[in-house]
C-alpha cells in the first residue's frame, strides 16, 4: 500500500511537470506569433530569453505577459477544476463501486475467499477477498449459498479448511479434488448410520505435562458447563469441579480410556462405587493426585440432594455420550487440530439436518476447541505455522453460541484463522449473542455477502446500510386558465440507492457485496456446476482412493427384568450402568 502511494505521488508530480513545460512552450509559441516570428522555433525557454534580453521594453513586456497568461490558461483551468472543492449532494451520493474501485479493493487478484463473479462482455472473473479478514454471508434458505459460495471456496481454497458439512454433500463433491492436490481430508461424521467416520477425541489434547494438564481440563470444562445467566452459577461451577476430578482419575488410572464417554460412565456407576475406588487408591502404590482427590471428595461430601442436582447438571451436558456411536466416534483421534496451520488439512464436520439441533453442543465444542488450540501461538513466533485456516461455518446460528468466538473474533485473524460465516439473517445472531454481541460479530467481518432476502424487515436494514443518493427532479406547471406560460423547476430529492422492494427483487443471479472502505458492489453469483473450471474439479473420481474407516459398533447389554418398585428400579439402573461399563472395556 505504501509503495502504491509513492507511485501515485510520482505520477502526479510527473503530470504537473509535463503541464508546466507544455504551458511554457505554448506561451513561447503565442509570443512568437504576436511578434510575427517563426512559431516552430518556440521552446519552453523562449519566453525567458526574450524577457531577459528585451524585458526593459514596455511593449515587449506587455506581449510577454499576455502570452504567459494565454499559455498558462488551459493548465490553470485544469488544475482549478481538479482541486476545486466539490459541492456535496444534499441527500448523499451513495453509488455502486466502479471497475477501478473493485480492482483497488483487491478483489481481482485471484486469491482469497471467493465471494462472487463479474461479467464483462465475454469475460468472467472471480471476485476473491484476500488478506486475513472475515466474511459474513446473509442468505435465506434455498437461495444458492451452497452452489454459489460454499462449494466454490472448497474447490479453490489452497490452505487448510474446516467446514460444517450439513448433508455431507460438500464431502462428496469436493474432497476428492482436495485430496488429489495435496490435502489430507477427513470426514468427522458425528452420528454415522453406516458406522463410517474419522474420529475426534476432545480429551486427546490434554497436556501430558502435569503443570498444564489441569488448565487444559478446565478449558474443556468451561466449554461444556458455561455459566448461564438464568441459572445459579453454583451448579455449573460444581459440574466443572466434578469434571476435573473425573478426567484426572481417568488419566491417572491406565489403561482406562480417557474419553468423554468413559468420564460419563465413571460417574453413572454410582456414588458409592466411586467412593470405594477413591478409598482404594489412597493405600495403593499409585495414589491419586491431590487435585483429583479433592475434586471428587468435594462432590462426594456434598449432601445427597445437592449431589443429585450436580449429577443431573453434569449428565445433562454429556447426555450425547450415552449414544454408543457418538461414544465410539469420540474415542480416538485420526487427525490433529494443532496441525491445521502446519500442514494442508481439510476437515468436513458432517451432520444430517435431522441431527443438527441434537448434535449442536458437540459441534460447538469442536469449533471452540479448534479455535482455542490455534490461538496459542502467533505465526510470527513459529515459522512452521505457514498456512491459513478457513472456517466455513454454514448454518452458523444452528450450533449455538461459540463463547470463545464472541470474545475473540477481533484477534483470531492474527493467528491465521479466517471465518466465512453463513447465516440466514442478522436477527439470528441477535437472538443468540444479544444485540451488542451480534453487532460486535458483524462489525468484525470486513465483508458481507448479501443475497436477496425474503423478509421485508431485513431488506429495509440492507437498504439503510447502502445509503441514499440525490436525484434531480424536474417539475412543470402551467396556469389553469391557459393564458399564462409554463414554468419549470429542478429540485433535489432523496432516494435510497436500492429500495427494499428492489433488494428483495435482486433475483437468483445477483448479489451485493458490502466491503469496508469501498462503495457497495453489485455483482453476480457463481454456480459451480455452470463454471467450466469448477465443474471439472467437482465430483472427482479420486475420492475413491480415500475410503472412510469404520467405527466400532457397540451393542449395549439390555435389562431383562422389569422393576416392580422404586428400589428395584434403582437396582436395575445400577446393574445397567455396570453392564455398560463392562461391555465397553471388553
N, C-alpha and C positions, 0 to 999 in steps of 0.2 A: 504493500500500500504506500509506503514511504517512497519507494523508487518511482511509483506511478505519479505521485505528486511532484516529484522533482522533474520528471519528464514533461508533465503538463506545464510546469513553470518555465522550462526552457523553450517549449513550443510557443508560449505567449511572448516571451522575450524576442524570439526569432521573428515572429509575425510583426511585432511592433517595430523592430529594426528595419524589416523589409518595407513597412509602411512609411517610415521616415525617409528612407532612401528614395522610394518612388515619389514621395511628395517633393523632395528636393529636386529630383530630376524634372518633375512636372513644372515646378517653379522656374527652373532654368530654361526649359523649353518655352514657357509663356513669355519670359523676359526677352529671349531672342526673337520671338515672334513680334513683340511690341517694338523691338529695335530694328526690325526688318533685316535680321541676320539669319544665317542658316540654322534652322531648328534642329537639324540632325547632328549638329555639333554639341548639343547640350549634354552635360554630365551633371551628376548630383552636386558638384562643387563649382559649377559655372557662376551661380549667384554670389558665392563667396568671393570669387576672383574679381567680378565686376564691382562688388561692394568695396573690396579692398583698394582697387585702383581708382574707381570713379565715384566712390560714395560721397565725396565732398561736394559733388554737383547735385543741386536740389532736384533737378529734373530726373537725373538717373536714380537718385534715392527714392523719388516718388514711384517710378516704374518698377524698381526692385521690390519695394514694399507691396505694391499692388500684385506683383507676380507671386510673391510668397503667400499672400492672403489667398489668392485663387488656387495656388498649387497645393496648399495645405487644407483647403476647404473639404475635399472628399474624405481625407483621413480624419479630420476633426469631427465631421458629421458621423462617421462610422464609430469612432471612439465614444462620442457623446451618446449615440444610440445604445452602444454596448454597455456602458456604465450608468446610464440613466436609471434612477430608481423607478421601478415599475409599480404602478398603482395596483394595489391588491384588490381583487374582486370582493364585492360587498358580502357575499354569502359563501365565500370559499372557492377553491379551484380544484376540487377533487377530480382525478382523472386516472385512467389506466396507464400502466408503465409502457414506455416506448421500447422498441427493439434495443436501442442503445442502453437504456436503463436496465433491461433484463441482462444484457451482456455485462454491464458494470457490476451487477449484483452477483456475478459468478455462476449463474445458472446454466451457462453454455460451455463449461469447461470439461464436461464429460466424466465427472467423478462425483461421488457422494450419493445421497438418498434420492432416488427417482421420485419426482413429485408431479410430473405431467409431461406433456409434449407440446411442441409448437409447430404449426403448419405454415410453411412459407412457399407459395406457389407449388412446385412439385417436390419440395424437400421437407422432410420431417426430422425433428431433432428432439432428443430428450431434454427436459429441464431437470437438472440434478443439483441438489443443495449440498455443497461440500462443507468442509470445516468440521467443527465439533459440536455445533448447536443442535437442539432438539426440534422435532417436527410434530405438530399436533394435527390430527385429521378428524374432521367432524363430518360424519356421513350417516344418513339413515340406513336402515336395513334394506337389502336388495338394491343398492344404488351402484354397485360395481366396484366397491373398495377392494375386494379380493383380486379381481382380474386387472384392476387399474393401478393399484399401489402395492399390495402385499406381494403378489407373485412377481411383478417386475423387479422389485427390490431383491427378492430371493434369487432371482436369476442374474442379477448384476452386481450385488454387493460382494466385494472381493475379500473383506476381512471376516472375522468371526461374527456370528449372529445367534440370537436365541429368539424363537418365535413361538407365540401361543397359537397352536395349530388346531383350531376348532374344526372338527370333522376329518382332520388329518389329510385333507386334500393337498395342502402345501407340501407335505412329505412325499406324496405320490407323484406330484408334478415336478418338484424342483430338487429333491435330494440326490437323484441320480446325476444331474448335471454338476451339482456342487461336489459330489464325491469324485467325479471324473476329473475335476480341476483342482485337486489337492486338498479338499476339505475333509475332515473327519466328521461324519454325520451320525447323529444319534436321535432316536425317537423315544422320548420318555412318555410312554402310554400309561397313564396313572391307573387306569382300571381296564386293562385289556381283556376283552371277551374271548380272544383267541390265544391268550397266555403268551403273547409275543410283545416284548418291550425291552429297552435298555433300562438299567436300574440306577437309582439315585438314593443314597443313604445320607440324610441330613447330618447324622452324627459322625460320619466319616471325617468331617472337617474339624473335629475337636482336637486340639493340640495334644501331642504325646508328652509335652513338657508340663509337669505339674504346676509350674509357675503361671502358665497361661491357660490351663485346662478349664479352670472354674470360670474365667472370663468368657470363654467360648460357649460353655454350657449355659451361662446366664444370658448370653445374647440370644440363643435359640429359645430359651425360656421366655424372654421378653417378647419374642415374636409370637410364641404360642399362647401366652397368657398376658396380653396387653391390658393396661388399666382401661376400664370402661367408665365413661362419665356417669352413666346412670346407675352404676353399682358401687358398693363399698370396695375400696382398693384392697381390703384385708384378704378377700378371697383369692384375688389374683396373686397377691404377694405370697400367700401361703402356698398356692399351687406352684409358684416359681421355686420356692424353697424346697418343696417336696420333689419337684423335677430335678433339682440339683442333686439331692440325695440319691434318687433312684438311678440317675445316669452315672454318677460316681460309683455306685455299687456295681453296676454292670462293667464299668471299666476296670474296677479293682477285683473283679471275680471272673477271670478267664476260666473256661472257654465260653462263658455266656456271650451270645451275640450282642453287640452294642447297637441296638436298633430302637426305633420308636415303638414298634410292636412289642418288643421284649420288655421295655420300660412299663408299658401298659399291663402286660401280663404279670410282672413282678408286683404291681400294686393290687391287681384284681384277684390275686390268690388269697387275699385276706390280710387283715392287720396282724392277727395272731401269728400266722406263719412268718410274716415279715419280721415281727419282733423276735421270734426264735432264731431266724437267720442272723440277725444283728448280734444277739446274745452269744451265739456260737462263734462268731468271728472275733469276739472280744478276747477269747482264750486260745484262738488258733494261731498258727505260725504266720498267717497273712492277715493281720488285723486291718480293719477299715481305717481310712484316713479320718482325721478329726472333723473335717468339713462334711464328709459323708455321714459319719456317725451323728453329729449334732443336727444335721438337717432332717434325718429320718427320726431321730429321737424327739425332736420338736414336734413333728407330726404325730407320733405315737403317744406322746404325753398330753395331747390336746383332748379335751372332753369328748365323749362319744358323739354327741350331737354335732358339735363343731367339726369333728373329724369327718363325719359323714358328709357335711356340706363341702368341705375341702376336697374330699374324694370325688364328689359329684362334679364339682367345678373342674377338676383335673381330667376326669374321664370324658367329660363333655367336649373338651378341646381335642382329645385324642380318639374320639369315637370312630373316626375313619379307619383306624388301625385295627379295629375288630374285624374288618374285611380282610380275609386271608390273601386275596390277590394284591391289595394295596400293601399289606404287610410284606409280601414277597417282593414287590417292585421296589420297596424302600429298604430291602435287607442288605444290599451291597451297592457298589459303585462301579459303573462301566465307563465313566468319564470324570474329569476333574474340573470343577468350575474355576479353580485357580489358574488353569492353563489357558483360559479363553483369550487372554491378551498376549500369550507367548506363542501359541500355535493357532492355525486356522481351524476352528471348530464350529460346527453348526449343530445346535440342539433344537429339536422340534418338541415342544411340550404338547402332546396330543390329548385331546379330551373331546368327547361327543357332546352335542348340545344338551342332551338329557342329563348328563352328569356335571355340567358346568357349575351349577349352583351348589351341588353337593360337594364337589371337589375344590371349590373356590378357596377354602382355607389352606389346603395343601399347595395349590398353585401359588397362592400369596406367599407362603413360607418359602417356596422355591426361589421366587424372584427377590424376596427380601434377603435371603442368604447369598444369592448371586451378587447382589449389589454390595452387601457387606464385605464379602470376600475380595471384591475387586476395587474397593475404595480404601485399602490399607497402605498402598504404595503407589506413588506417582510414577508415570513413565520416565520423568526426568531423573528419578532415583535409581532406576533399573533399566539398562538398555535392552534387556530381554523382553520388556513389555512393548512390543513393536506393532501390535495390531489393535485397531479399534474394535469395539463390540457393539453391534446394533441390536437393541432390544425392541423387537417388533411386537408391540402389545395390542393385539386385536381384542376387541370387546374388553377394553381396559377396566371399565367400571364393574364388570361382572365378577371380577376376582376380589372385590372389596378394597378396603383402604390399605395401601402399602405404606406403612408409617415411615420407614426409612427413606422412602422416596419423597414423601410430603415434606420431610425435614431437610433433605439433602439434594433436591433436584438442582439447586443453584451451583453445586460443586461437583457433581458426578461427571460432568462433561470433561473436567480437567483430568480425570482418571482414564479417559478413553472410552467412556460409556456414552452412547448416543441413543436417544429414545425416539421411536416412531410410535406415538401413542394414538390409538384409534378409539373414538367414542361416537355415540350417536348424536349427542348434543351436549353443550356445556352444562345443562341442567343436571345431567348425570353426575358430573364432578361435584357440583354444589351439594347434591344430596348426600354424597359420601364424605367429602372432605370439608363441608361447610363453605360458606360464601367466601371467607378470606382465604382458606386453604385452596379452594378451587381457583381463585384469582391468581394466587401465587404460582400454581402449577401452569396455568395458561400463559402468564407473563414470562415464564422461564422457557417457553417454547418459542424460538425465534421465528418460526414459520408456521402458518396454519393453512391446511388444505381444506377447502370448503366445497362440498358437493351440494347440489340443490336440496334444501331441506323441505320437509313436508309440513312442519309446524310453522304457522304464521308468526308466532312469537319469536322463534329462532331467526326467521327471515328478517324481522324488524331489528333484532340485535345486530345482524350482519350488515344491514343497510346503514345503521348508525355508525358502525365501525368504518365502513367505506367512506363516509363523509358526504358533504354536499358540494355542489358546483353552482356557479352563477350563470344564468342564461338571460339573453336579451329578448324581451317580449315586445313586439310591435303591435300597437293598438290604433285603430282608426275610428273616427267618429264623424257624423255629419248632422246638421240640423234637421229636425223632423219636417219643417216646412219646405225643405228642399231649396230654399233661396240662398242659404249660406254655403260656403265651401266646406270641404273636408279638412279634418285635422288629423295629424298622425303624431304619435309619441312613442318613444322607446324607453322602456324601464327595465331595471334589473329584477330578476326573480330567483328565488331559491329552488333548487331541485336536487334530490338525492342522486348520487352517481348511479345507483341502481335502486329502484323502488322495491319494497318487499315482494310484491307480486312478480316483479321481473326476476328476482333471485329464485323464487320458487319455480319459475319457468325457465331456468337455465338450460334444462334439458339433460338427457342422458349422456351427452358427449362433451359437455363443457364443465369447467370448474374454476374456482377462484383461488389465488394464492395471496396470502397476506404475509408480507415479509418486513422485518424491521428495516427502517431507513430506506424504504423503497415504496413507490406507488403500487397499489394493488395490481395484480396481474390476472388477466383473463386468458385462459388457455384451454387446451383440450385434454380429455382423459386418454389414458393408454388402455388398450385392450390387448393383453399379451398375446392371445392366440390369433390376432389380426396383424401383429407386428412381426415381420419376417424373421429377424434375428432372434427374437424371444421365442417364437413358435418352434424354432429349431432346437432350442435349449430345453424346452419343457417336455415332460413325459419321456425322459431319456431312458433307453433300454439298459444303460449302465446300472440302473437301480437294482437289477437282478444280481449284481455282484456282491451286494451287501445285505444278506438275509438278516432278519432280526433274531436275536436269541430268545429262547423260551424261558419264561419264569417258572418257578416251582409251583406245581398245582397242589394246593393244600386241601385236604378233606378232613375237617374237624370231626372229632367224635361227637356223637349225638347222645342226648339224655334219653334213657329208655324208660324211666319211671315217671309217674305223674304225681305231683305233690298234692296231698290232701289237706295240708295245714301250712301255716306260715313258717313254722320251724322246719318242716320237711322241705319247703321251697328254698329256705336259706341253705339247707344242707345240699340240695341238688345244684344250686348255683355254685357253691364251693367245689362240688365234685366236677362240674363242667369246667371251671377255671383250671383245676388240676389236670384234667384230661387235655385241655387245650395247650397248656404249657408243656405237658409231657409229650404230646404229639408233635410239637414244634421241634423239641430237642432231638427226637428220634429222626 
